[in-house]
């Protein structure tokens, strides 16, 4: 298969004539494009449709290798590692990969990504004159990196942000069933939000510098040891907010004992009775054995009661909105917010891999445990999603029903309707 001669002004689609021309290898009959991106590139190449090929690149992340020592020393500075291809004059090329063609994460080899137009803007005369897209694959193509040719393909740069609001699946190279797939699906609200393939266990995400920056700014994680500590905390079944879980757990107990629906006023009264009953101190069984808690002053007890009753009001108002927006079925309630931790644990495993704070094996083990823990706490993806969204809203939204909430509503609708969604294709248990 050959791209054929390019349209005027596009530059050569194959290496320059100063080297012996090398024909693009034919498409192997068994080759499956890993994602819709590679499928679109292959289709455009088959039709010799350069505009469509460049449009697809313009709407995709383009990953390339960078020097890890440079990124560690100065995260804001990108130092590309150029490749070699004997088919190009001089041999030097700038190798880029689309999402489905990424190499497995390696401790000594790290990647960053940029959009199509960036490559034209940063090109310097000392850089390679050719960019090769997905080398060795049936959708491979060569792009002249130097102006004026690069200016033409750079014009195809997408007018807005990259296309993200859809479920992306690795049809080759990513699990679609089994415990790893289930654990990855627990993080679907996170990865679909940012436009990554939900089942990409070999994760590069926002690139090595971007993943490290996100962990540092959002989680305070700057080392392998800190990543391990955070991962353990998210997978701890007793690690959720104790006040949230006390309130929800008490409602679960009432519902189990009295057969279903729990009146909100009864729930509030039950909180007062339980907390006042505990105020004199109580003996409890913990992992460390039998312990006794001290008595609590009356004023502190009443303040706790007021705080939990206020929380109950927030929970019930969120649940009413959940029902109106299709997150909860009528007469259903959120059983637990454990999903808020377990979903982020699935994400944390991949973020740790993208940041090279863990190995692929460690990340996979953490993802599997996130799936198992979720299956112990919930009955379905619908229940899991409601728990995750409530946890996120209690943590961030403060009943404003702003972006922290509306973003989840949109993603929930996508994950509950897109035929490729793991919440429709992967059994919860």
C-alpha positions as CSV (number, residue, x, y, z in Angstrom):
1,X,0.0,0.0,0.0
2,X,1.4,3.4,-0.9
3,X,0.3,6.9,-0.1
4,X,1.0,7.9,-3.6
5,X,2.1,11.4,-4.8
6,X,1.0,14.1,-2.4
7,X,-1.1,17.1,-3.5
8,X,0.8,20.2,-4.4
9,X,2.3,22.0,-1.4
10,X,2.0,19.0,0.9
11,X,5.6,17.8,0.6
12,X,6.6,14.2,0.1
13,X,4.5,11.5,1.7
14,X,7.4,9.1,1.5
15,X,11.1,9.6,2.1
16,X,12.9,12.0,-0.2
17,X,14.2,10.8,-3.5
18,X,17.8,11.3,-2.3
19,X,17.5,7.8,-0.7
20,X,16.3,4.6,-2.4
21,X,12.5,4.7,-2.2
22,X,11.0,2.2,0.1
23,X,7.5,1.0,-0.5
24,X,5.2,0.9,2.5
25,X,4.6,-2.7,3.5
26,X,1.1,-4.0,2.6
27,X,-1.4,-4.2,5.4
28,X,-1.1,-7.6,7.1
29,X,-4.4,-9.4,6.8
30,X,-4.6,-10.0,10.6
31,X,-3.7,-6.5,11.6
32,X,-6.4,-4.9,13.8
33,X,-6.2,-1.1,14.3
34,X,-6.0,-0.8,18.1
35,X,-8.3,2.2,18.3
36,X,-10.5,4.3,16.1
37,X,-7.6,6.7,15.5
38,X,-5.4,4.1,13.8
39,X,-8.5,2.9,11.9
40,X,-9.2,6.4,10.6
41,X,-5.5,6.9,9.6
42,X,-5.5,3.6,7.8
43,X,-8.7,4.4,6.0
44,X,-7.4,7.8,4.9
45,X,-4.1,6.3,3.8
46,X,-5.9,3.6,1.7
47,X,-7.9,6.4,0.0
48,X,-4.8,8.6,-0.4
49,X,-6.9,11.2,1.4
50,X,-4.2,13.5,3.0
51,X,-6.7,16.0,4.4
52,X,-8.5,13.3,6.3
53,X,-5.2,11.8,7.5
54,X,-4.1,15.2,8.8
55,X,-7.5,15.9,10.3
56,X,-7.3,12.7,12.3
57,X,-3.8,13.6,13.6
58,X,-5.0,17.1,14.5
59,X,-7.6,15.6,16.7
60,X,-5.2,13.2,18.4
61,X,-2.4,13.2,21.0
62,X,0.9,12.6,19.3
63,X,3.4,11.0,21.7
64,X,7.2,11.1,21.3
65,X,10.2,10.0,23.3
66,X,11.9,12.6,25.6
67,X,15.0,12.5,27.8
68,X,14.1,11.4,31.3
69,X,17.0,13.1,32.9
70,X,16.1,16.4,31.3
71,X,12.4,16.1,32.4
72,X,13.5,15.2,36.0
73,X,15.9,18.2,36.1
74,X,13.6,20.7,34.5
75,X,10.0,19.4,34.0
76,X,8.9,22.4,32.0
77,X,11.6,21.8,29.3
78,X,11.1,19.1,26.7
79,X,14.1,17.5,25.2
80,X,13.0,15.1,22.3
81,X,14.9,11.9,21.6
82,X,15.1,11.6,17.8
83,X,15.0,8.2,16.1
84,X,16.7,6.7,13.1
85,X,15.2,5.4,9.8
86,X,17.5,4.3,7.0
87,X,14.8,5.2,4.5
88,X,15.3,8.9,5.2
89,X,18.2,10.9,3.9
90,X,20.6,11.3,6.9
91,X,18.6,8.7,8.8
92,X,17.3,11.1,11.5
93,X,13.6,11.2,12.1
94,X,11.2,12.5,14.7
95,X,9.1,9.4,15.7
96,X,5.5,10.0,16.9
97,X,2.9,7.6,18.0
98,X,-0.9,7.8,18.3
99,X,-2.7,6.3,21.3
100,X,-3.1,2.8,20.2
101,X,0.5,2.4,19.0
102,X,2.3,3.4,22.2
103,X,5.2,1.2,23.4
104,X,4.9,-0.5,26.8
105,X,6.1,1.7,29.7
106,X,9.8,1.3,30.3
107,X,11.7,2.8,33.3
108,X,14.4,4.2,31.1
109,X,12.2,5.4,28.2
110,X,9.6,8.1,28.8
111,X,7.2,9.9,26.5
112,X,5.5,13.3,26.2
113,X,2.7,14.4,23.9
114,X,1.8,17.4,21.9
115,X,-0.8,18.4,19.3
116,X,0.0,18.4,15.6
117,X,0.5,22.1,15.2
118,X,3.2,22.2,17.9
119,X,5.6,20.2,15.8
120,X,5.5,22.8,13.1
121,X,5.9,25.7,15.6
122,X,9.0,24.3,17.4
123,X,10.9,22.9,14.4
124,X,14.5,24.2,14.1
125,X,17.0,23.6,11.3
126,X,19.0,21.3,13.6
127,X,15.9,19.0,14.0
128,X,15.1,16.1,11.7
129,X,13.5,17.0,8.4
130,X,11.0,14.1,8.6
131,X,8.3,13.1,11.2
132,X,7.3,9.5,10.9
133,X,3.9,8.5,12.3
134,X,3.5,5.0,13.8
135,X,6.6,3.5,12.1
136,X,6.3,0.0,10.9
137,X,2.5,-0.1,11.0
138,X,0.1,-0.2,8.1
139,X,-1.0,3.4,9.0
140,X,2.6,4.7,8.9
141,X,3.3,7.9,7.1
142,X,6.2,10.4,6.7
143,X,5.6,14.1,7.2
144,X,8.1,16.8,6.0
145,X,8.9,18.6,9.2
146,X,10.4,21.8,7.7
147,X,8.6,24.7,6.4
148,X,6.9,25.5,4.0
149,X,5.6,21.9,3.9
150,X,4.9,21.7,7.7
151,X,2.9,24.9,7.5
152,X,0.4,23.2,5.2
153,X,-0.3,20.2,7.4
154,X,-0.3,22.3,10.5
155,X,-3.3,24.2,9.1
156,X,-5.3,21.1,9.8
157,X,-4.9,21.7,13.5
158,X,-8.3,21.2,15.2
159,X,-10.2,24.4,15.8
160,X,-11.1,23.5,19.4
161,X,-10.0,21.1,22.1
162,X,-9.2,17.5,21.3
163,X,-12.2,15.2,20.9
164,X,-12.6,13.7,24.4
165,X,-16.2,13.1,25.3
166,X,-16.5,9.5,24.1
167,X,-15.5,6.0,25.3
168,X,-12.2,5.0,23.8
169,X,-11.3,1.3,23.8
170,X,-8.1,-0.5,22.9
171,X,-9.4,-3.3,20.6
172,X,-5.9,-4.8,20.6
173,X,-3.4,-4.6,23.4
174,X,-5.9,-3.9,26.2
175,X,-8.0,-6.3,28.4
176,X,-11.7,-6.3,27.6
177,X,-12.8,-9.0,30.1
178,X,-11.6,-10.5,33.3
179,X,-10.3,-9.0,36.6
180,X,-8.0,-6.5,35.1
181,X,-10.7,-5.1,32.8
182,X,-13.1,-4.9,35.8
183,X,-10.5,-3.0,37.8
184,X,-9.8,-0.6,34.9
185,X,-13.5,0.0,34.5
186,X,-13.7,1.2,38.1
187,X,-11.6,4.2,36.9
188,X,-13.7,4.9,33.8
189,X,-15.2,8.2,35.1
190,X,-11.6,9.4,35.4
191,X,-10.0,8.2,32.2
192,X,-13.0,8.9,29.9
193,X,-13.1,12.4,31.3
194,X,-9.7,13.0,29.9
195,X,-10.2,11.1,26.6
196,X,-7.9,8.1,27.3
197,X,-8.7,4.5,26.4
198,X,-10.5,3.0,29.4
199,X,-8.6,-0.3,29.2
200,X,-5.1,1.0,28.6
201,X,-3.2,-0.8,31.3
202,X,0.1,0.1,29.7
203,X,-0.6,3.8,30.5
204,X,1.2,6.9,29.3
205,X,-1.6,9.3,29.9
206,X,-0.6,13.0,29.8
207,X,3.0,12.0,29.2
208,X,5.7,11.6,31.8
209,X,6.1,15.3,32.8
210,X,2.3,15.8,32.9
211,X,1.6,12.7,35.0
212,X,4.3,13.7,37.5
213,X,3.0,17.3,37.7
214,X,-0.5,16.1,38.3
215,X,0.5,13.7,41.1
216,X,2.6,16.5,42.7
217,X,-0.1,19.2,42.5
218,X,-3.2,17.2,43.3
219,X,-1.8,14.5,45.7
220,X,1.5,15.7,47.0
221,X,3.2,12.6,45.5
222,X,6.8,13.1,44.5
223,X,8.3,9.7,45.0
224,X,7.7,6.0,44.8
225,X,7.3,5.7,48.5
226,X,4.6,8.4,48.6
227,X,2.8,6.8,45.7
228,X,2.8,3.5,47.5
229,X,1.4,5.1,50.6
230,X,-1.4,6.9,48.6
231,X,-2.2,3.7,46.7
232,X,-2.6,1.7,50.0
233,X,-4.8,4.4,51.5
234,X,-7.2,4.4,48.5
235,X,-7.5,0.6,48.6
236,X,-8.1,0.5,52.3
237,X,-11.8,-0.6,52.8
238,X,-11.9,1.5,56.0
239,X,-10.2,4.5,54.5
240,X,-13.2,6.5,53.4
241,X,-14.4,9.6,55.3
242,X,-15.6,8.2,58.6
243,X,-18.4,10.7,59.1
244,X,-19.8,10.0,55.6
245,X,-19.6,6.3,56.1
246,X,-21.2,6.5,59.6
247,X,-24.2,8.3,58.2
248,X,-24.6,6.0,55.2
249,X,-23.9,2.9,57.2
250,X,-26.6,3.8,59.8
251,X,-29.1,4.2,57.0
252,X,-28.1,0.8,55.5
253,X,-28.7,-0.8,58.9
254,X,-32.1,0.8,59.3
255,X,-33.1,-0.2,55.8
256,X,-32.1,-3.8,56.4
257,X,-33.9,-4.0,59.7
258,X,-37.1,-2.3,58.6
259,X,-37.4,-3.4,55.0
260,X,-36.3,-0.8,52.6
261,X,-37.2,2.9,52.5
262,X,-35.8,5.0,55.3
263,X,-37.6,8.2,56.3
264,X,-35.2,11.1,56.5
265,X,-36.5,12.4,59.8
266,X,-36.2,8.9,61.3
267,X,-32.6,8.7,60.0
268,X,-31.8,12.1,61.6
269,X,-33.3,11.0,64.9
270,X,-31.4,7.7,64.8
271,X,-28.1,9.6,64.4
272,X,-28.9,11.6,67.6
273,X,-29.8,8.4,69.5
274,X,-26.7,6.6,68.5
275,X,-24.3,9.4,69.1
276,X,-25.8,10.2,72.5
277,X,-25.6,6.6,73.3
278,X,-21.9,6.6,72.5
279,X,-21.1,9.8,74.4
280,X,-20.5,7.9,77.7
281,X,-17.8,5.9,76.0
282,X,-18.0,2.4,74.5
283,X,-16.1,-0.8,74.1
284,X,-15.4,-1.7,70.5
285,X,-13.5,-4.5,68.6
286,X,-10.9,-3.2,66.2
287,X,-8.1,-4.8,64.2
288,X,-5.9,-4.2,67.2
289,X,-8.2,-5.9,69.6
290,X,-10.8,-4.7,72.2
291,X,-10.5,-1.0,73.0
292,X,-12.5,1.5,75.0
293,X,-13.3,5.0,73.8
294,X,-13.4,7.8,76.3
295,X,-16.5,9.7,77.2
296,X,-17.4,12.7,75.1
297,X,-18.6,16.0,76.6
298,X,-22.2,16.8,76.0
299,X,-21.5,20.0,74.0
300,X,-19.2,18.1,71.6
301,X,-21.8,15.3,71.2
302,X,-24.5,17.8,70.3
303,X,-22.1,19.5,67.8
304,X,-21.4,16.1,66.2
305,X,-25.1,15.4,66.0
306,X,-25.7,18.7,64.3
307,X,-22.9,18.1,61.8
308,X,-24.1,14.6,60.8
309,X,-27.7,15.8,60.5
310,X,-26.5,18.6,58.2
311,X,-24.6,16.0,56.2
312,X,-27.8,13.9,55.9
313,X,-29.5,16.9,54.4
314,X,-26.7,17.3,51.8
315,X,-26.9,13.6,50.9
316,X,-30.6,13.5,50.5
317,X,-30.6,16.6,48.3
318,X,-27.9,15.2,46.1
319,X,-29.8,11.9,45.8
320,X,-32.9,13.8,44.7
321,X,-30.9,15.5,42.0
322,X,-29.3,12.1,41.1
323,X,-32.8,10.6,40.5
324,X,-33.8,13.6,38.4
325,X,-30.6,13.2,36.3
326,X,-30.8,9.4,35.9
327,X,-27.9,8.5,38.2
328,X,-30.2,6.8,40.7
329,X,-33.3,4.9,40.0
330,X,-36.5,5.9,41.8
331,X,-36.6,4.8,45.5
332,X,-32.9,3.9,45.4
333,X,-30.3,5.5,47.6
334,X,-26.5,5.5,47.8
335,X,-25.2,2.7,50.0
336,X,-21.6,3.9,50.4
337,X,-19.0,6.3,49.0
338,X,-16.3,3.7,49.0
339,X,-16.4,4.0,45.2
340,X,-14.9,7.4,45.5
341,X,-11.7,5.8,46.8
342,X,-11.7,2.6,44.8
343,X,-12.3,4.5,41.5
344,X,-9.4,6.8,42.3
345,X,-7.3,3.8,43.3
346,X,-7.8,2.4,39.8
347,X,-6.6,5.8,38.4
348,X,-3.7,6.1,40.9
349,X,-2.3,2.7,39.7
350,X,-2.1,4.1,36.1
351,X,-0.8,7.5,37.2
352,X,1.9,5.8,39.2
353,X,2.9,3.8,36.1
354,X,2.8,6.9,33.8
355,X,5.1,8.7,36.4
356,X,7.4,5.6,36.7
357,X,6.8,5.3,40.4
358,X,5.7,1.7,39.9
359,X,6.1,-1.2,37.5
360,X,3.4,-2.5,35.1
361,X,3.0,-5.5,37.3
362,X,2.4,-3.4,40.4
363,X,-0.1,-1.2,38.7
364,X,-2.0,-4.2,37.4
365,X,-2.1,-5.8,40.9
366,X,-3.5,-2.5,42.3
367,X,-6.1,-2.3,39.5
368,X,-7.3,-5.8,40.2
369,X,-7.6,-5.1,43.9
370,X,-9.7,-2.0,43.2
371,X,-12.1,-4.1,41.2
372,X,-12.3,-6.7,43.9
373,X,-12.9,-4.2,46.6
374,X,-15.6,-2.5,44.5
375,X,-17.4,-5.8,44.0
376,X,-17.4,-6.4,47.8
377,X,-19.1,-3.0,48.4
378,X,-21.6,-2.7,45.5
379,X,-24.0,-4.7,43.4
380,X,-23.8,-3.1,40.0
381,X,-22.0,-0.4,38.0
382,X,-25.0,1.8,38.6
383,X,-24.6,1.5,42.3
384,X,-20.8,2.0,42.0
385,X,-21.3,5.1,39.9
386,X,-23.7,6.7,42.3
387,X,-21.3,6.1,45.2
388,X,-18.4,7.6,43.3
389,X,-20.3,10.7,42.2
390,X,-21.7,11.4,45.7
391,X,-18.2,11.1,47.2
392,X,-16.8,13.5,44.6
393,X,-19.7,16.0,45.2
394,X,-19.3,15.8,49.0
395,X,-15.6,16.5,48.6
396,X,-15.7,19.2,46.0
397,X,-19.1,20.5,45.0
398,X,-20.6,22.0,48.2
399,X,-24.1,21.8,46.7
400,X,-23.4,24.3,44.0
401,X,-24.2,21.6,41.3
402,X,-21.5,23.2,39.2
403,X,-18.9,21.6,37.0
404,X,-17.9,19.1,39.7
405,X,-21.4,17.7,39.4
406,X,-22.5,18.4,35.8
407,X,-19.3,16.9,34.4
408,X,-20.1,13.6,36.2
409,X,-23.7,13.7,34.9
410,X,-22.4,14.0,31.3
411,X,-19.8,11.2,31.8
412,X,-22.4,9.0,33.5
413,X,-24.7,9.3,30.5
414,X,-21.9,8.4,28.1
415,X,-20.8,5.4,30.1
416,X,-24.4,4.1,30.5
417,X,-25.1,4.4,26.8
418,X,-22.0,4.1,24.6
419,X,-21.8,0.5,23.2
420,X,-18.1,0.4,23.9
421,X,-18.5,1.4,27.6
422,X,-17.1,-1.2,30.0
423,X,-20.1,-0.5,32.2
424,X,-22.1,-2.3,29.5
425,X,-19.6,-4.8,28.3
426,X,-17.7,-5.9,31.5
427,X,-19.7,-7.7,34.2
428,X,-19.6,-6.0,37.5
429,X,-19.0,-9.2,39.4
